[in-house]
Amino acid sequence: MNFIPTLAADDLMSHVLPHRLFKLFTVGDYEFWVTNHVLMATVAAVLMALLFLHVKKRAQTHGEGLDAYVTKGRVAQLFETICQFLREEVARPALGKDTDRFIFYIWTTFFFILICNLLGMIPIGQIMQLATGNKSLGHAGGTATGNISVTAGLAIVAFLMIHLSAIRALGVGGWLKHHMPGPIFLAPMMFVLELVGDLVKPFSLCVRLFANMVAGHLVIAALLGMIFTFGKWFVVPGSLIGSLGISLLELFVAFLQAYVFTFLTVLFIASFVAHHEEHEESGGEHGEAHAA
């Protein structure tokens, strides 16, 4: 039971800070390590790929008749339902006819964040330490999305997806025009303000996901740490019940934050795509009026 003291209140930050597991290689004076967050992000990516392959296999047609088109297996049906919800209820109302162009990115973002969040709720490191007695394995697990570098990477990818798709839809000139609304003499100032807004959007995605994932683990660690801080038996029931309640809330937050990150990314992409569609529709209407 040597792993239990790691939950003590004086070790709260150990639950959210990255921990080096093993060194990959050295380049000059720089050392490249695999941390627990890198490991868990890799595990999440592999699990997501395996789950998608499983769903694809189960969704393929087998046999004859209508039953051949029914997805087999509860896990595959669950993932198919979530994918359908994301496409029809989240992406399509905002992106319209461009939904299928972005849907694979949307699905990948949602499930990667969700799996990272859920893996972080499993005390993998503590289980490995208990099973092997090796203290160095105590920090093998963790929440990858509780690392600001991971959420920043997701935000950067979202930023690139938003603006590269905007440039593809509007062209460079259209993208610049979108950032310079209003009178021409205000164009330089408006461009700077719009550009700051473009940077704030992914920054908010990054910080929101990071803060929510860190907060839950710190609260649970603090509640369990009260047992060792006060050393009284009557503290144990309250700490355990409180930790259970926060864990259930974290389970909800794991799904919620994956949804919020994905939903806001869709809205940010749609802010440019919808502008392009409106421009095309207005151009078509002007052309018909001119022809008339």
Secondary structure, DSSP 8 states (H G I E B T S, - for coil): -TTGGGGSGGGGGGGTS--EEEEEEEETTEEEEEEHHHHHHHHHHHHHHHHHHHHHHHHS--SSSGGGGS--SHHHHHHHHHHHHIIIIIIHHHHGGGHHHHHHHHHHHHHHHHHHHHHTTS-HHHHHHHHH--GGGGGS---GGGSHHHHHHHHHHHHHHHHHHHHHHHHHHHHHHHT--S-GGGHHHHHHHHHHHHHHHHHHHHHHHHHHHHHHHHHHHHHHHHHHHH--TTHHHHHHHHHHHHHHHHHHHHHHHHHHHHHHHHHHHHHHHHHHHHHHHHHHHHHHHHH-
